[in-house]
Amino acid sequence: MNFPSEKELTRIRKKTAKMEPSRPLPKNASKAETIKYKLCEKFVEYLLDHKTTQVQLAKKLKVDPSRVNEIVKYRIELFTVDKLMELAERLKIEFDVKVA
């Protein structure tokens, strides 16, 4: 199985950058929901930047692949802020949490 070329990946990234996530953040979202949503975005960015699959990421995180799928599908109701932060820290994902 061949991995897509860099040109193809660039095309896909441009296309997906314009797309709305399958589960947009509600307008009346709480601060915790907003933080969880932004952390999910970081995982999607990680997958794209590291050219990895959800299965490979799940192995790296030592979680079931279905959990990674829930994250990248923005199923924020299934996670706590703490759990998403713990997983992000395992990958050394840079993020700032701002509560205003």
ABEGO torsion letter per residue (X at the ends): XBBBBAAAAAAAAAAAAABBBABBBBAABBAAAAAAAAAAAAAAAAAAAAGBBAAAAAAAAGBBAAAAAAAAAGBAAABBAAAAAAAAAAAGBBBBBBBX
